Amino acid sequence: MVRSCRECAAGLGHCHGTLIRHALHRAECTEDGCATPELVFHTLVIDCDTVGCACFQQTSDRLAG
C-alpha cells in the first residue's frame, strides 16, 4: 500500500521540505531539488535563527545602529 499526501494525490504543486526564511538572503528549502523556495508551496516554514543562522541578528544590529 502506497500512501501519499493530499497534495500529491490531487496533483497540486507543493514541497515536502521545510522552508527556511532568511532576513538577508533568499529563502531556502531543506528538500533536495526544490526549485520553488516560495512560501505558498511549503507547509513547514521557519525563520533562519531557529537553525543557528546569524543574518536575522545582523539585520537587528543594523536597525539598532
PDBQT receptor file of N, H, CA, C and O in Angstrom, charges set to zero:
ATOM      1  N   MET A   1       0.830  -1.172   0.000  1.00  0.00    +0.000 N 
ATOM      2  CA  MET A   1       0.000   0.000   0.000  1.00  0.00    +0.000 C 
ATOM      3  C   MET A   1       0.880   1.243   0.000  1.00  0.00    +0.000 C 
ATOM      4  O   MET A   1       1.730   1.406   0.876  1.00  0.00    +0.000 OA
ATOM      5  N   VAL A   2       0.684   2.097  -0.954  1.00  0.00    +0.000 N 
ATOM      6  H   VAL A   2      -0.007   1.965  -1.666  1.00  0.00    +0.000 HD
ATOM      7  CA  VAL A   2       1.456   3.327  -1.054  1.00  0.00    +0.000 C 
ATOM      8  C   VAL A   2       0.610   4.484  -0.543  1.00  0.00    +0.000 C 
ATOM      9  O   VAL A   2      -0.518   4.691  -0.990  1.00  0.00    +0.000 OA
ATOM     10  N   ARG A   3       1.160   5.220   0.384  1.00  0.00    +0.000 N 
ATOM     11  H   ARG A   3       2.076   5.051   0.747  1.00  0.00    +0.000 HD
ATOM     12  CA  ARG A   3       0.453   6.382   0.911  1.00  0.00    +0.000 C 
ATOM     13  C   ARG A   3       1.088   7.638   0.344  1.00  0.00    +0.000 C 
ATOM     14  O   ARG A   3       2.304   7.712   0.166  1.00  0.00    +0.000 OA
ATOM     15  N   SER A   4       0.257   8.611   0.067  1.00  0.00    +0.000 N 
ATOM     16  H   SER A   4      -0.730   8.550   0.212  1.00  0.00    +0.000 HD
ATOM     17  CA  SER A   4       0.774   9.896  -0.368  1.00  0.00    +0.000 C 
ATOM     18  C   SER A   4      -0.034  10.993   0.306  1.00  0.00    +0.000 C 
ATOM     19  O   SER A   4      -1.126  10.746   0.817  1.00  0.00    +0.000 OA
ATOM     20  N   CYS A   5       0.493  12.176   0.307  1.00  0.00    +0.000 N 
ATOM     21  H   CYS A   5       1.381  12.377  -0.107  1.00  0.00    +0.000 HD
ATOM     22  CA  CYS A   5      -0.209  13.283   0.941  1.00  0.00    +0.000 C 
ATOM     23  C   CYS A   5      -1.354  13.758   0.044  1.00  0.00    +0.000 C 
ATOM     24  O   CYS A   5      -1.433  13.381  -1.125  1.00  0.00    +0.000 OA
ATOM     25  N   ARG A   6      -2.224  14.573   0.591  1.00  0.00    +0.000 N 
ATOM     26  H   ARG A   6      -2.160  14.880   1.541  1.00  0.00    +0.000 HD
ATOM     27  CA  ARG A   6      -3.386  15.070  -0.154  1.00  0.00    +0.000 C 
ATOM     28  C   ARG A   6      -2.964  15.852  -1.388  1.00  0.00    +0.000 C 
ATOM     29  O   ARG A   6      -3.556  15.706  -2.457  1.00  0.00    +0.000 OA
ATOM     30  N   GLU A   7      -1.932  16.686  -1.233  1.00  0.00    +0.000 N 
ATOM     31  H   GLU A   7      -1.451  16.804  -0.364  1.00  0.00    +0.000 HD
ATOM     32  CA  GLU A   7      -1.470  17.489  -2.362  1.00  0.00    +0.000 C 
ATOM     33  C   GLU A   7      -0.935  16.612  -3.485  1.00  0.00    +0.000 C 
ATOM     34  O   GLU A   7      -1.184  16.880  -4.660  1.00  0.00    +0.000 OA
ATOM     35  N   CYS A   8      -0.197  15.565  -3.123  1.00  0.00    +0.000 N 
ATOM     36  H   CYS A   8       0.005  15.347  -2.169  1.00  0.00    +0.000 HD
ATOM     37  CA  CYS A   8       0.307  14.626  -4.135  1.00  0.00    +0.000 C 
ATOM     38  C   CYS A   8      -0.855  13.938  -4.847  1.00  0.00    +0.000 C 
ATOM     39  O   CYS A   8      -0.870  13.840  -6.074  1.00  0.00    +0.000 OA
ATOM     40  N   ALA A   9      -1.817  13.468  -4.078  1.00  0.00    +0.000 N 
ATOM     41  H   ALA A   9      -1.805  13.547  -3.081  1.00  0.00    +0.000 HD
ATOM     42  CA  ALA A   9      -2.963  12.764  -4.643  1.00  0.00    +0.000 C 
ATOM     43  C   ALA A   9      -3.777  13.666  -5.565  1.00  0.00    +0.000 C 
ATOM     44  O   ALA A   9      -4.335  13.198  -6.558  1.00  0.00    +0.000 OA
ATOM     45  N   ALA A  10      -3.847  14.961  -5.239  1.00  0.00    +0.000 N 
ATOM     46  H   ALA A  10      -3.394  15.341  -4.433  1.00  0.00    +0.000 HD
ATOM     47  CA  ALA A  10      -4.624  15.899  -6.040  1.00  0.00    +0.000 C 
ATOM     48  C   ALA A  10      -3.817  16.500  -7.189  1.00  0.00    +0.000 C 
ATOM     49  O   ALA A  10      -4.369  17.205  -8.034  1.00  0.00    +0.000 OA
ATOM     50  N   GLY A  11      -2.508  16.222  -7.223  1.00  0.00    +0.000 N 
ATOM     51  H   GLY A  11      -2.060  15.649  -6.536  1.00  0.00    +0.000 HD
ATOM     52  CA  GLY A  11      -1.662  16.758  -8.283  1.00  0.00    +0.000 C 
ATOM     53  C   GLY A  11      -1.343  18.235  -8.111  1.00  0.00    +0.000 C 
ATOM     54  O   GLY A  11      -1.051  18.927  -9.087  1.00  0.00    +0.000 OA
ATOM     55  N   LEU A  12      -1.397  18.723  -6.871  1.00  0.00    +0.000 N 
ATOM     56  H   LEU A  12      -1.633  18.161  -6.078  1.00  0.00    +0.000 HD
ATOM     57  CA  LEU A  12      -1.123  20.132  -6.594  1.00  0.00    +0.000 C 
ATOM     58  C   LEU A  12       0.372  20.377  -6.398  1.00  0.00    +0.000 C 
ATOM     59  O   LEU A  12       1.086  19.516  -5.884  1.00  0.00    +0.000 OA
ATOM     60  N   GLY A  13       0.836  21.546  -6.806  1.00  0.00    +0.000 N 
ATOM     61  H   GLY A  13       0.256  22.246  -7.223  1.00  0.00    +0.000 HD
ATOM     62  CA  GLY A  13       2.233  21.919  -6.614  1.00  0.00    +0.000 C 
ATOM     63  C   GLY A  13       2.512  22.176  -5.141  1.00  0.00    +0.000 C 
ATOM     64  O   GLY A  13       1.833  22.979  -4.502  1.00  0.00    +0.000 OA
ATOM     65  N   HIS A  14       3.511  21.491  -4.608  1.00  0.00    +0.000 N 
ATOM     66  H   HIS A  14       4.063  20.838  -5.127  1.00  0.00    +0.000 HD
ATOM     67  CA  HIS A  14       3.876  21.654  -3.209  1.00  0.00    +0.000 C 
ATOM     68  C   HIS A  14       5.249  21.035  -2.973  1.00  0.00    +0.000 C 
ATOM     69  O   HIS A  14       5.833  20.426  -3.869  1.00  0.00    +0.000 OA
ATOM     70  N   CYS A  15       5.750  21.201  -1.757  1.00  0.00    +0.000 N 
ATOM     71  H   CYS A  15       5.275  21.696  -1.029  1.00  0.00    +0.000 HD
ATOM     72  CA  CYS A  15       7.047  20.640  -1.399  1.00  0.00    +0.000 C 
ATOM     73  C   CYS A  15       6.940  20.020  -0.013  1.00  0.00    +0.000 C 
ATOM     74  O   CYS A  15       6.248  20.549   0.856  1.00  0.00    +0.000 OA
ATOM     75  N   HIS A  16       7.624  18.901   0.193  1.00  0.00    +0.000 N 
ATOM     76  H   HIS A  16       8.186  18.471  -0.513  1.00  0.00    +0.000 HD
ATOM     77  CA  HIS A  16       7.615  18.218   1.484  1.00  0.00    +0.000 C 
ATOM     78  C   HIS A  16       8.716  18.724   2.409  1.00  0.00    +0.000 C 
ATOM     79  O   HIS A  16       8.790  18.308   3.564  1.00  0.00    +0.000 OA
ATOM     80  N   GLY A  17       9.558  19.603   1.923  1.00  0.00    +0.000 N 
ATOM     81  H   GLY A  17       9.498  19.941   0.984  1.00  0.00    +0.000 HD
ATOM     82  CA  GLY A  17      10.646  20.140   2.733  1.00  0.00    +0.000 C 
ATOM     83  C   GLY A  17      10.196  21.277   3.628  1.00  0.00    +0.000 C 
ATOM     84  O   GLY A  17       9.036  21.689   3.608  1.00  0.00    +0.000 OA
ATOM     85  N   THR A  18      11.138  21.774   4.412  1.00  0.00    +0.000 N 
ATOM     86  H   THR A  18      12.080  21.440   4.428  1.00  0.00    +0.000 HD
ATOM     87  CA  THR A  18      10.898  22.922   5.286  1.00  0.00    +0.000 C 
ATOM     88  C   THR A  18      11.539  24.147   4.669  1.00  0.00    +0.000 C 
ATOM     89  O   THR A  18      12.708  24.109   4.284  1.00  0.00    +0.000 OA
ATOM     90  N   LEU A  19      10.793  25.226   4.569  1.00  0.00    +0.000 N 
ATOM     91  H   LEU A  19       9.844  25.256   4.882  1.00  0.00    +0.000 HD
ATOM     92  CA  LEU A  19      11.312  26.475   4.031  1.00  0.00    +0.000 C 
ATOM     93  C   LEU A  19      11.975  27.256   5.157  1.00  0.00    +0.000 C 
ATOM     94  O   LEU A  19      11.370  27.475   6.207  1.00  0.00    +0.000 OA
ATOM     95  N   ILE A  20      13.213  27.673   4.940  1.00  0.00    +0.000 N 
ATOM     96  H   ILE A  20      13.704  27.495   4.087  1.00  0.00    +0.000 HD
ATOM     97  CA  ILE A  20      13.946  28.475   5.913  1.00  0.00    +0.000 C 
ATOM     98  C   ILE A  20      13.992  29.900   5.393  1.00  0.00    +0.000 C 
ATOM     99  O   ILE A  20      14.596  30.168   4.354  1.00  0.00    +0.000 OA
ATOM    100  N   ARG A  21      13.349  30.822   6.117  1.00  0.00    +0.000 N 
ATOM    101  H   ARG A  21      12.858  30.605   6.960  1.00  0.00    +0.000 HD
ATOM    102  CA  ARG A  21      13.312  32.227   5.710  1.00  0.00    +0.000 C 
ATOM    103  C   ARG A  21      14.495  32.969   6.314  1.00  0.00    +0.000 C 
ATOM    104  O   ARG A  21      14.715  32.936   7.525  1.00  0.00    +0.000 OA
ATOM    105  N   HIS A  22      15.253  33.638   5.452  1.00  0.00    +0.000 N 
ATOM    106  H   HIS A  22      15.074  33.665   4.469  1.00  0.00    +0.000 HD
ATOM    107  CA  HIS A  22      16.403  34.425   5.887  1.00  0.00    +0.000 C 
ATOM    108  C   HIS A  22      16.064  35.914   5.852  1.00  0.00    +0.000 C 
ATOM    109  O   HIS A  22      15.258  36.356   5.032  1.00  0.00    +0.000 OA
ATOM    110  N   ALA A  23      16.680  36.675   6.740  1.00  0.00    +0.000 N 
ATOM    111  H   ALA A  23      17.335  36.316   7.406  1.00  0.00    +0.000 HD
ATOM    112  CA  ALA A  23      16.474  38.117   6.763  1.00  0.00    +0.000 C 
ATOM    113  C   ALA A  23      17.291  38.802   5.677  1.00  0.00    +0.000 C 
ATOM    114  O   ALA A  23      16.853  39.815   5.130  1.00  0.00    +0.000 OA
ATOM    115  N   LEU A  24      18.466  38.273   5.353  1.00  0.00    +0.000 N 
ATOM    116  H   LEU A  24      18.821  37.451   5.797  1.00  0.00    +0.000 HD
ATOM    117  CA  LEU A  24      19.363  38.928   4.402  1.00  0.00    +0.000 C 
ATOM    118  C   LEU A  24      19.515  38.187   3.084  1.00  0.00    +0.000 C 
ATOM    119  O   LEU A  24      20.120  38.716   2.151  1.00  0.00    +0.000 OA
ATOM    120  N   HIS A  25      18.983  36.978   2.984  1.00  0.00    +0.000 N 
ATOM    121  H   HIS A  25      18.492  36.548   3.741  1.00  0.00    +0.000 HD
ATOM    122  CA  HIS A  25      19.179  36.161   1.798  1.00  0.00    +0.000 C 
ATOM    123  C   HIS A  25      17.852  35.584   1.332  1.00  0.00    +0.000 C 
ATOM    124  O   HIS A  25      16.841  35.669   2.029  1.00  0.00    +0.000 OA
ATOM    125  N   ARG A  26      17.871  35.002   0.157  1.00  0.00    +0.000 N 
ATOM    126  H   ARG A  26      18.692  34.932  -0.410  1.00  0.00    +0.000 HD
ATOM    127  CA  ARG A  26      16.683  34.337  -0.370  1.00  0.00    +0.000 C 
ATOM    128  C   ARG A  26      16.367  33.107   0.481  1.00  0.00    +0.000 C 
ATOM    129  O   ARG A  26      17.268  32.448   1.001  1.00  0.00    +0.000 OA
ATOM    130  N   ALA A  27      15.097  32.816   0.612  1.00  0.00    +0.000 N 
ATOM    131  H   ALA A  27      14.366  33.351   0.189  1.00  0.00    +0.000 HD
ATOM    132  CA  ALA A  27      14.687  31.630   1.375  1.00  0.00    +0.000 C 
ATOM    133  C   ALA A  27      15.266  30.379   0.731  1.00  0.00    +0.000 C 
ATOM    134  O   ALA A  27      15.516  30.338  -0.473  1.00  0.00    +0.000 OA
ATOM    135  N   GLU A  28      15.473  29.357   1.561  1.00  0.00    +0.000 N 
ATOM    136  H   GLU A  28      15.269  29.390   2.539  1.00  0.00    +0.000 HD
ATOM    137  CA  GLU A  28      15.982  28.089   1.056  1.00  0.00    +0.000 C 
ATOM    138  C   GLU A  28      15.143  26.953   1.613  1.00  0.00    +0.000 C 
ATOM    139  O   GLU A  28      14.501  27.090   2.654  1.00  0.00    +0.000 OA
ATOM    140  N   CYS A  29      15.155  25.836   0.911  1.00  0.00    +0.000 N 
ATOM    141  H   CYS A  29      15.676  25.725   0.065  1.00  0.00    +0.000 HD
ATOM    142  CA  CYS A  29      14.365  24.680   1.303  1.00  0.00    +0.000 C 
ATOM    143  C   CYS A  29      15.288  23.527   1.672  1.00  0.00    +0.000 C 
ATOM    144  O   CYS A  29      16.374  23.382   1.111  1.00  0.00    +0.000 OA
ATOM    145  N   THR A  30      14.847  22.717   2.614  1.00  0.00    +0.000 N 
ATOM    146  H   THR A  30      13.965  22.834   3.069  1.00  0.00    +0.000 HD
ATOM    147  CA  THR A  30      15.634  21.561   3.054  1.00  0.00    +0.000 C 
ATOM    148  C   THR A  30      15.498  20.373   2.118  1.00  0.00    +0.000 C 
ATOM    149  O   THR A  30      16.263  19.416   2.226  1.00  0.00    +0.000 OA
ATOM    150  N   GLU A  31      14.544  20.415   1.207  1.00  0.00    +0.000 N 
ATOM    151  H   GLU A  31      13.921  21.193   1.119  1.00  0.00    +0.000 HD
ATOM    152  CA  GLU A  31      14.306  19.311   0.272  1.00  0.00    +0.000 C 
ATOM    153  C   GLU A  31      15.244  19.427  -0.924  1.00  0.00    +0.000 C 
ATOM    154  O   GLU A  31      15.248  20.448  -1.612  1.00  0.00    +0.000 OA
ATOM    155  N   ASP A  32      16.033  18.396  -1.175  1.00  0.00    +0.000 N 
ATOM    156  H   ASP A  32      16.030  17.567  -0.616  1.00  0.00    +0.000 HD
ATOM    157  CA  ASP A  32      16.905  18.393  -2.351  1.00  0.00    +0.000 C 
ATOM    158  C   ASP A  32      16.072  18.528  -3.618  1.00  0.00    +0.000 C 
ATOM    159  O   ASP A  32      15.060  17.847  -3.787  1.00  0.00    +0.000 OA
ATOM    160  N   GLY A  33      16.501  19.398  -4.486  1.00  0.00    +0.000 N 
ATOM    161  H   GLY A  33      17.322  19.951  -4.349  1.00  0.00    +0.000 HD
ATOM    162  CA  GLY A  33      15.826  19.567  -5.763  1.00  0.00    +0.000 C 
ATOM    163  C   GLY A  33      14.623  20.491  -5.741  1.00  0.00    +0.000 C 
ATOM    164  O   GLY A  33      13.947  20.628  -6.761  1.00  0.00    +0.000 OA
ATOM    165  N   CYS A  34      14.335  21.126  -4.626  1.00  0.00    +0.000 N 
ATOM    166  H   CYS A  34      14.884  21.015  -3.798  1.00  0.00    +0.000 HD
ATOM    167  CA  CYS A  34      13.210  22.063  -4.573  1.00  0.00    +0.000 C 
ATOM    168  C   CYS A  34      13.577  23.299  -5.384  1.00  0.00    +0.000 C 
ATOM    169  O   CYS A  34      14.527  24.013  -5.061  1.00  0.00    +0.000 OA
ATOM    170  N   ALA A  35      12.815  23.536  -6.433  1.00  0.00    +0.000 N 
ATOM    171  H   ALA A  35      12.044  22.956  -6.696  1.00  0.00    +0.000 HD
ATOM    172  CA  ALA A  35      13.107  24.664  -7.327  1.00  0.00    +0.000 C 
ATOM    173  C   ALA A  35      12.235  25.875  -7.034  1.00  0.00    +0.000 C 
ATOM    174  O   ALA A  35      12.378  26.904  -7.695  1.00  0.00    +0.000 OA
ATOM    175  N   THR A  36      11.341  25.782  -6.064  1.00  0.00    +0.000 N 
ATOM    176  H   THR A  36      11.226  24.947  -5.527  1.00  0.00    +0.000 HD
ATOM    177  CA  THR A  36      10.435  26.886  -5.768  1.00  0.00    +0.000 C 
ATOM    178  C   THR A  36      10.464  27.233  -4.284  1.00  0.00    +0.000 C 
ATOM    179  O   THR A  36       9.533  26.900  -3.551  1.00  0.00    +0.000 OA
ATOM    180  N   PRO A  37      11.529  27.901  -3.836  1.00  0.00    +0.000 N 
ATOM    181  CA  PRO A  37      11.591  28.262  -2.416  1.00  0.00    +0.000 C 
ATOM    182  C   PRO A  37      10.671  29.453  -2.108  1.00  0.00    +0.000 C 
ATOM    183  O   PRO A  37      11.129  30.526  -1.716  1.00  0.00    +0.000 OA
ATOM    184  N   GLU A  38       9.377  29.238  -2.293  1.00  0.00    +0.000 N 
ATOM    185  H   GLU A  38       9.004  28.366  -2.612  1.00  0.00    +0.000 HD
ATOM    186  CA  GLU A  38       8.386  30.270  -2.027  1.00  0.00    +0.000 C 
ATOM    187  C   GLU A  38       7.430  29.773  -0.949  1.00  0.00    +0.000 C 
ATOM    188  O   GLU A  38       7.185  28.572  -0.832  1.00  0.00    +0.000 OA
ATOM    189  N   LEU A  39       6.908  30.678  -0.184  1.00  0.00    +0.000 N 
ATOM    190  H   LEU A  39       7.108  31.654  -0.279  1.00  0.00    +0.000 HD
ATOM    191  CA  LEU A  39       6.076  30.357   0.968  1.00  0.00    +0.000 C 
ATOM    192  C   LEU A  39       4.871  29.492   0.627  1.00  0.00    +0.000 C 
ATOM    193  O   LEU A  39       4.563  28.562   1.373  1.00  0.00    +0.000 OA
ATOM    194  N   VAL A  40       4.184  29.765  -0.471  1.00  0.00    +0.000 N 
ATOM    195  H   VAL A  40       4.434  30.520  -1.077  1.00  0.00    +0.000 HD
ATOM    196  CA  VAL A  40       2.924  29.084  -0.767  1.00  0.00    +0.000 C 
ATOM    197  C   VAL A  40       3.087  27.596  -1.074  1.00  0.00    +0.000 C 
ATOM    198  O   VAL A  40       2.108  26.855  -0.986  1.00  0.00    +0.000 OA
ATOM    199  N   PHE A  41       4.266  27.141  -1.425  1.00  0.00    +0.000 N 
ATOM    200  H   PHE A  41       5.061  27.743  -1.496  1.00  0.00    +0.000 HD
ATOM    201  CA  PHE A  41       4.488  25.732  -1.754  1.00  0.00    +0.000 C 
ATOM    202  C   PHE A  41       4.894  24.893  -0.541  1.00  0.00    +0.000 C 
ATOM    203  O   PHE A  41       5.028  23.674  -0.649  1.00  0.00    +0.000 OA
ATOM    204  N   HIS A  42       5.087  25.532   0.597  1.00  0.00    +0.000 N 
ATOM    205  H   HIS A  42       4.978  26.522   0.684  1.00  0.00    +0.000 HD
ATOM    206  CA  HIS A  42       5.610  24.835   1.773  1.00  0.00    +0.000 C 
ATOM    207  C   HIS A  42       4.641  24.897   2.951  1.00  0.00    +0.000 C 
ATOM    208  O   HIS A  42       4.101  25.954   3.279  1.00  0.00    +0.000 OA
ATOM    209  N   THR A  43       4.434  23.742   3.576  1.00  0.00    +0.000 N 
ATOM    210  H   THR A  43       4.872  22.884   3.309  1.00  0.00    +0.000 HD
ATOM    211  CA  THR A  43       3.597  23.679   4.775  1.00  0.00    +0.000 C 
ATOM    212  C   THR A  43       4.403  24.086   6.000  1.00  0.00    +0.000 C 
ATOM    213  O   THR A  43       3.888  24.745   6.903  1.00  0.00    +0.000 OA
ATOM    214  N   LEU A  44       5.672  23.687   6.023  1.00  0.00    +0.000 N 
ATOM    215  H   LEU A  44       6.091  23.152   5.290  1.00  0.00    +0.000 HD
ATOM    216  CA  LEU A  44       6.541  23.995   7.157  1.00  0.00    +0.000 C 
ATOM    217  C   LEU A  44       7.470  25.146   6.805  1.00  0.00    +0.000 C 
ATOM    218  O   LEU A  44       8.227  25.074   5.836  1.00  0.00    +0.000 OA
ATOM    219  N   VAL A  45       7.406  26.221   7.609  1.00  0.00    +0.000 N 
ATOM    220  H   VAL A  45       6.791  26.280   8.396  1.00  0.00    +0.000 HD
ATOM    221  CA  VAL A  45       8.225  27.411   7.386  1.00  0.00    +0.000 C 
ATOM    222  C   VAL A  45       8.812  27.841   8.723  1.00  0.00    +0.000 C 
ATOM    223  O   VAL A  45       8.092  27.975   9.713  1.00  0.00    +0.000 OA
ATOM    224  N   ILE A  46      10.141  28.060   8.746  1.00  0.00    +0.000 N 
ATOM    225  H   ILE A  46      10.725  27.951   7.942  1.00  0.00    +0.000 HD
ATOM    226  CA  ILE A  46      10.804  28.528   9.962  1.00  0.00    +0.000 C 
ATOM    227  C   ILE A  46      11.698  29.706   9.629  1.00  0.00    +0.000 C 
ATOM    228  O   ILE A  46      12.092  29.895   8.478  1.00  0.00    +0.000 OA
ATOM    229  N   ASP A  47      12.017  30.497  10.645  1.00  0.00    +0.000 N 
ATOM    230  H   ASP A  47      11.697  30.344  11.580  1.00  0.00    +0.000 HD
ATOM    231  CA  ASP A  47      12.981  31.581  10.478  1.00  0.00    +0.000 C 
ATOM    232  C   ASP A  47      14.387  31.021  10.654  1.00  0.00    +0.000 C 
ATOM    233  O   ASP A  47      14.591  30.041  11.370  1.00  0.00    +0.000 OA
ATOM    234  N   CYS A  48      15.347  31.650   9.996  1.00  0.00    +0.000 N 
ATOM    235  H   CYS A  48      15.181  32.447   9.414  1.00  0.00    +0.000 HD
ATOM    236  CA  CYS A  48      16.707  31.121   9.961  1.00  0.00    +0.000 C 
ATOM    237  C   CYS A  48      17.386  31.062  11.322  1.00  0.00    +0.000 C 
ATOM    238  O   CYS A  48      18.260  30.221  11.529  1.00  0.00    +0.000 OA
ATOM    239  N   ASP A  49      17.007  31.936  12.261  1.00  0.00    +0.000 N 
ATOM    240  H   ASP A  49      16.297  32.620  12.092  1.00  0.00    +0.000 HD
ATOM    241  CA  ASP A  49      17.652  31.900  13.569  1.00  0.00    +0.000 C 
ATOM    242  C   ASP A  49      17.343  30.597  14.312  1.00  0.00    +0.000 C 
ATOM    243  O   ASP A  49      18.067  30.233  15.239  1.00  0.00    +0.000 OA
ATOM    244  N   THR A  50      16.292  29.901  13.923  1.00  0.00    +0.000 N 
ATOM    245  H   THR A  50      15.704  30.197  13.170  1.00  0.00    +0.000 HD
ATOM    246  CA  THR A  50      15.949  28.612  14.516  1.00  0.00    +0.000 C 
ATOM    247  C   THR A  50      17.026  27.571  14.244  1.00  0.00    +0.000 C 
ATOM    248  O   THR A  50      17.240  26.669  15.054  1.00  0.00    +0.000 OA
ATOM    249  N   VAL A  51      17.708  27.693  13.101  1.00  0.00    +0.000 N 
ATOM    250  H   VAL A  51      17.534  28.426  12.443  1.00  0.00    +0.000 HD
ATOM    251  CA  VAL A  51      18.755  26.736  12.745  1.00  0.00    +0.000 C 
ATOM    252  C   VAL A  51      20.157  27.312  12.949  1.00  0.00    +0.000 C 
ATOM    253  O   VAL A  51      21.141  26.753  12.466  1.00  0.00    +0.000 OA
ATOM    254  N   GLY A  52      20.237  28.426  13.665  1.00  0.00    +0.000 N 
ATOM    255  H   GLY A  52      19.438  28.880  14.058  1.00  0.00    +0.000 HD
ATOM    256  CA  GLY A  52      21.537  28.978  14.028  1.00  0.00    +0.000 C 
ATOM    257  C   GLY A  52      22.134  29.973  13.052  1.00  0.00    +0.000 C 
ATOM    258  O   GLY A  52      23.314  30.303  13.173  1.00  0.00    +0.000 OA
ATOM    259  N   CYS A  53      21.375  30.461  12.096  1.00  0.00    +0.000 N 
ATOM    260  H   CYS A  53      20.416  30.193  11.997  1.00  0.00    +0.000 HD
ATOM    261  CA  CYS A  53      21.874  31.457  11.149  1.00  0.00    +0.000 C 
ATOM    262  C   CYS A  53      21.910  32.826  11.833  1.00  0.00    +0.000 C 
ATOM    263  O   CYS A  53      21.015  33.154  12.612  1.00  0.00    +0.000 OA
ATOM    264  N   ALA A  54      22.911  33.599  11.553  1.00  0.00    +0.000 N 
ATOM    265  H   ALA A  54      23.638  33.332  10.921  1.00  0.00    +0.000 HD
ATOM    266  CA  ALA A  54      23.087  34.893  12.215  1.00  0.00    +0.000 C 
ATOM    267  C   ALA A  54      22.563  36.075  11.410  1.00  0.00    +0.000 C 
ATOM    268  O   ALA A  54      22.679  37.210  11.872  1.00  0.00    +0.000 OA
ATOM    269  N   CYS A  55      21.994  35.863  10.230  1.00  0.00    +0.000 N 
ATOM    270  H   CYS A  55      21.899  34.941   9.854  1.00  0.00    +0.000 HD
ATOM    271  CA  CYS A  55      21.610  37.013   9.407  1.00  0.00    +0.000 C 
ATOM    272  C   CYS A  55      20.462  37.802  10.027  1.00  0.00    +0.000 C 
ATOM    273  O   CYS A  55      20.384  39.012   9.812  1.00  0.00    +0.000 OA
ATOM    274  N   PHE A  56      19.565  37.169  10.790  1.00  0.00    +0.000 N 
ATOM    275  H   PHE A  56      19.629  36.186  10.964  1.00  0.00    +0.000 HD
ATOM    276  CA  PHE A  56      18.491  37.902  11.455  1.00  0.00    +0.000 C 
ATOM    277  C   PHE A  56      19.080  38.851  12.495  1.00  0.00    +0.000 C 
ATOM    278  O   PHE A  56      18.650  39.999  12.605  1.00  0.00    +0.000 OA
ATOM    279  N   GLN A  57      20.063  38.375  13.257  1.00  0.00    +0.000 N 
ATOM    280  H   GLN A  57      20.412  37.442  13.168  1.00  0.00    +0.000 HD
ATOM    281  CA  GLN A  57      20.708  39.218  14.269  1.00  0.00    +0.000 C 
ATOM    282  C   GLN A  57      21.460  40.373  13.620  1.00  0.00    +0.000 C 
ATOM    283  O   GLN A  57      21.454  41.488  14.143  1.00  0.00    +0.000 OA
ATOM    284  N   GLN A  58      22.105  40.117  12.487  1.00  0.00    +0.000 N 
ATOM    285  H   GLN A  58      22.110  39.211  12.063  1.00  0.00    +0.000 HD
ATOM    286  CA  GLN A  58      22.820  41.176  11.763  1.00  0.00    +0.000 C 
ATOM    287  C   GLN A  58      21.856  42.265  11.314  1.00  0.00    +0.000 C 
ATOM    288  O   GLN A  58      22.201  43.445  11.360  1.00  0.00    +0.000 OA
ATOM    289  N   THR A  59      20.658  41.895  10.881  1.00  0.00    +0.000 N 
ATOM    290  H   THR A  59      20.378  40.936  10.843  1.00  0.00    +0.000 HD
ATOM    291  CA  THR A  59      19.655  42.864  10.468  1.00  0.00    +0.000 C 
ATOM    292  C   THR A  59      19.188  43.680  11.672  1.00  0.00    +0.000 C 
ATOM    293  O   THR A  59      19.034  44.896  11.570  1.00  0.00    +0.000 OA
ATOM    294  N   SER A  60      18.965  43.032  12.797  1.00  0.00    +0.000 N 
ATOM    295  H   SER A  60      19.090  42.044  12.881  1.00  0.00    +0.000 HD
ATOM    296  CA  SER A  60      18.554  43.732  14.013  1.00  0.00    +0.000 C 
ATOM    297  C   SER A  60      19.620  44.719  14.461  1.00  0.00    +0.000 C 
ATOM    298  O   SER A  60      19.299  45.830  14.884  1.00  0.00    +0.000 OA
ATOM    299  N   ASP A  61      20.899  44.319  14.368  1.00  0.00    +0.000 N 
ATOM    300  H   ASP A  61      21.159  43.417  14.024  1.00  0.00    +0.000 HD
ATOM    301  CA  ASP A  61      22.007  45.200  14.742  1.00  0.00    +0.000 C 
ATOM    302  C   ASP A  61      22.056  46.424  13.835  1.00  0.00    +0.000 C 
ATOM    303  O   ASP A  61      22.315  47.530  14.309  1.00  0.00    +0.000 OA
ATOM    304  N   ARG A  62      21.812  46.245  12.545  1.00  0.00    +0.000 N 
ATOM    305  H   ARG A  62      21.602  45.347  12.160  1.00  0.00    +0.000 HD
ATOM    306  CA  ARG A  62      21.821  47.355  11.590  1.00  0.00    +0.000 C 
ATOM    307  C   ARG A  62      20.715  48.363  11.919  1.00  0.00    +0.000 C 
ATOM    308  O   ARG A  62      20.936  49.573  11.864  1.00  0.00    +0.000 OA
ATOM    309  N   LEU A  63      19.545  47.864  12.256  1.00  0.00    +0.000 N 
ATOM    310  H   LEU A  63      19.367  46.881  12.301  1.00  0.00    +0.000 HD
ATOM    311  CA  LEU A  63      18.424  48.742  12.576  1.00  0.00    +0.000 C 
ATOM    312  C   LEU A  63      18.628  49.490  13.879  1.00  0.00    +0.000 C 
ATOM    313  O   LEU A  63      18.166  50.622  14.025  1.00  0.00    +0.000 OA
ATOM    314  N   ALA A  64      19.318  48.869  14.831  1.00  0.00    +0.000 N 
ATOM    315  H   ALA A  64      19.694  47.950  14.713  1.00  0.00    +0.000 HD
ATOM    316  CA  ALA A  64      19.569  49.488  16.122  1.00  0.00    +0.000 C 
ATOM    317  C   ALA A  64      20.656  50.554  16.036  1.00  0.00    +0.000 C 
ATOM    318  O   ALA A  64      20.697  51.475  16.852  1.00  0.00    +0.000 OA
ATOM    319  N   GLY A  65      21.532  50.426  15.051  1.00  0.00    +0.000 N 
ATOM    320  H   GLY A  65      21.499  49.678  14.388  1.00  0.00    +0.000 HD
ATOM    321  CA  GLY A  65      22.696  51.312  14.951  1.00  0.00    +0.000 C 
ATOM    322  C   GLY A  65      22.476  52.537  14.250  1.00  0.00    +0.000 C 
ATOM    323  O   GLY A  65      23.395  53.345  14.115  1.00  0.00    +0.000 OA
TER     324      GLY A  65
